[in-house]
Amino acid sequence: MLKNWRLILAKSLIIELEDSIYRIYQDIKIRKTVRTKFLNSLADNLNQKLTEEDS
């Protein structure tokens, strides 16, 4: 029963994401400043973590 609930929830989240992904893409395209702010932040944090682990 829990497995079925999990599958239903996962399918509904995918549908919601698919519906809004085009709007999100359009929002990113019209940004006036840094378009890839999240990706830049992700890369910076990963590099910082790797540098800390090398020390």
Z-matrix of the N, CA and C atoms (Angstrom, degrees):
N
C 1 1.450
C 2 1.532 1 111.27
N 3 1.311 2 117.98 1 -43.31
C 4 1.460 3 121.61 2 177.85
C 5 1.524 4 110.60 3 -64.32
N 6 1.328 5 116.09 4 -38.02
C 7 1.459 6 120.08 5 179.14
C 8 1.526 7 110.41 6 -62.26
N 9 1.320 8 117.70 7 -42.75
C 10 1.468 9 121.28 8 178.39
C 11 1.523 10 110.90 9 -62.11
N 12 1.312 11 116.93 10 -43.62
C 13 1.459 12 121.48 11 179.01
C 14 1.520 13 110.82 12 -60.26
N 15 1.340 14 115.72 13 -41.93
C 16 1.460 15 120.94 14 179.79
C 17 1.526 16 110.66 15 -63.85
N 18 1.321 17 117.76 16 -41.52
C 19 1.464 18 121.35 17 178.77
C 20 1.526 19 111.44 18 -65.15
N 21 1.313 20 116.78 19 -41.80
C 22 1.466 21 120.78 20 178.79
C 23 1.525 22 110.10 21 -62.95
N 24 1.308 23 116.64 22 -44.69
C 25 1.462 24 120.93 23 179.45
C 26 1.529 25 110.91 24 -62.72
N 27 1.321 26 116.46 25 -45.22
C 28 1.465 27 120.45 26 -179.73
C 29 1.524 28 111.13 27 -61.26
N 30 1.322 29 116.97 28 -43.66
C 31 1.467 30 120.20 29 179.39
C 32 1.516 31 111.39 30 -64.20
N 33 1.295 32 118.20 31 -39.22
C 34 1.466 33 120.45 32 -179.62
C 35 1.526 34 110.64 33 -68.72
N 36 1.314 35 117.65 34 -37.19
C 37 1.467 36 120.24 35 178.36
C 38 1.516 37 110.87 36 -66.68
N 39 1.310 38 117.86 37 -39.23
C 40 1.459 39 121.19 38 178.56
C 41 1.522 40 110.00 39 -63.42
N 42 1.310 41 116.77 40 -42.81
C 43 1.466 42 120.41 41 179.15
C 44 1.526 43 110.18 42 -62.86
N 45 1.319 44 116.92 43 -44.01
C 46 1.458 45 119.74 44 179.00
C 47 1.520 46 111.14 45 -63.01
N 48 1.317 47 117.47 46 -40.04
C 49 1.454 48 121.15 47 179.49
C 50 1.518 49 110.39 48 -66.52
N 51 1.318 50 117.83 49 -43.80
C 52 1.459 51 120.76 50 179.28
C 53 1.515 52 111.49 51 -60.60
N 54 1.319 53 117.02 52 -37.88
C 55 1.455 54 120.92 53 -179.32
C 56 1.524 55 112.28 54 -67.24
N 57 1.305 56 117.09 55 -33.03
C 58 1.461 57 119.38 56 -174.86
C 59 1.525 58 113.76 57 -101.02
N 60 1.319 59 118.38 58 -5.74
C 61 1.459 60 120.14 59 -174.85
C 62 1.523 61 111.73 60 -64.69
N 63 1.316 62 117.86 61 -35.27
C 64 1.460 63 120.61 62 179.78
C 65 1.521 64 111.34 63 -70.06
N 66 1.315 65 117.09 64 -36.99
C 67 1.468 66 120.23 65 176.63
C 68 1.518 67 110.48 66 -66.16
N 69 1.325 68 116.37 67 -41.11
C 70 1.463 69 120.85 68 178.42
C 71 1.521 70 110.41 69 -62.36
N 72 1.342 71 116.13 70 -43.22
C 73 1.468 72 120.60 71 178.67
C 74 1.530 73 110.88 72 -60.83
N 75 1.320 74 116.62 73 -43.72
C 76 1.467 75 120.37 74 178.74
C 77 1.530 76 110.61 75 -63.18
N 78 1.315 77 117.69 76 -40.28
C 79 1.466 78 121.28 77 177.71
C 80 1.521 79 111.10 78 -60.83
N 81 1.317 80 116.42 79 -41.18
C 82 1.474 81 120.63 80 178.99
C 83 1.523 82 109.87 81 -65.83
N 84 1.331 83 117.23 82 -42.35
C 85 1.463 84 120.98 83 -178.75
C 86 1.520 85 112.95 84 -60.95
N 87 1.328 86 117.79 85 -35.86
C 88 1.467 87 119.36 86 -175.18
C 89 1.526 88 113.43 87 -90.22
N 90 1.308 89 118.26 88 1.92
C 91 1.470 90 120.06 89 177.39
C 92 1.517 91 109.93 90 -61.25
N 93 1.310 92 115.92 91 138.73
C 94 1.466 93 121.17 92 -178.40
C 95 1.525 94 111.91 93 -87.33
N 96 1.316 95 117.12 94 -26.96
C 97 1.472 96 119.65 95 -178.45
C 98 1.519 97 108.79 96 -102.22
N 99 1.282 98 118.12 97 -132.81
C 100 1.461 99 123.42 98 -175.84
C 101 1.525 100 109.88 99 -70.88
N 102 1.314 101 116.48 100 116.27
C 103 1.461 102 120.71 101 -178.71
C 104 1.515 103 112.52 102 -76.16
N 105 1.310 104 116.34 103 -29.84
C 106 1.470 105 120.28 104 -174.84
C 107 1.521 106 111.40 105 -109.81
N 108 1.317 107 116.34 106 42.57
C 109 1.467 108 121.70 107 -176.05
C 110 1.531 109 111.59 108 -55.33
N 111 1.320 110 117.96 109 -46.43
C 112 1.464 111 121.24 110 -178.86
C 113 1.523 112 111.01 111 -64.51
N 114 1.332 113 117.24 112 -45.34
C 115 1.465 114 120.06 113 -179.49
C 116 1.528 115 111.57 114 -64.87
N 117 1.330 116 116.48 115 -39.08
C 118 1.463 117 119.77 116 177.01
C 119 1.524 118 110.79 117 -62.80
N 120 1.314 119 116.36 118 -43.17
C 121 1.460 120 121.29 119 178.78
C 122 1.526 121 110.82 120 -63.58
N 123 1.315 122 116.32 121 -41.70
C 124 1.457 123 121.58 122 178.55
C 125 1.526 124 110.91 123 -61.39
N 126 1.317 125 116.77 124 -45.99
C 127 1.464 126 121.35 125 179.46
C 128 1.530 127 110.98 126 -64.26
N 129 1.334 128 117.11 127 -43.25
C 130 1.468 129 120.87 128 178.97
C 131 1.527 130 111.20 129 -60.91
N 132 1.327 131 116.54 130 -44.95
C 133 1.463 132 120.37 131 -179.86
C 134 1.526 133 111.80 132 -65.42
N 135 1.332 134 117.28 133 -39.26
C 136 1.461 135 120.41 134 177.57
C 137 1.521 136 110.79 135 -64.25
N 138 1.335 137 117.13 136 -45.45
C 139 1.456 138 120.69 137 178.65
C 140 1.526 139 111.58 138 -61.85
N 141 1.329 140 117.14 139 -39.97
C 142 1.461 141 121.04 140 178.02
C 143 1.521 142 110.53 141 -63.40
N 144 1.311 143 117.09 142 -43.61
C 145 1.481 144 121.64 143 179.35
C 146 1.530 145 110.39 144 -62.90
N 147 1.314 146 116.99 145 -43.78
C 148 1.463 147 120.57 146 179.66
C 149 1.533 148 111.21 147 -64.54
N 150 1.328 149 116.65 148 -40.15
C 151 1.466 150 120.89 149 178.12
C 152 1.512 151 111.04 150 -64.41
N 153 1.336 152 116.88 151 -42.27
C 154 1.468 153 120.61 152 178.08
C 155 1.526 154 111.35 153 -63.02
N 156 1.317 155 117.50 154 -38.72
C 157 1.461 156 120.44 155 -179.65
C 158 1.519 157 111.94 156 -71.83
N 159 1.342 158 117.44 157 -26.86
C 160 1.472 159 120.84 158 177.63
C 161 1.527 160 111.52 159 -73.53
N 162 1.329 161 116.70 160 -25.40
C 163 1.472 162 120.47 161 -176.44
C 164 1.499 163 112.43 162 -75.29
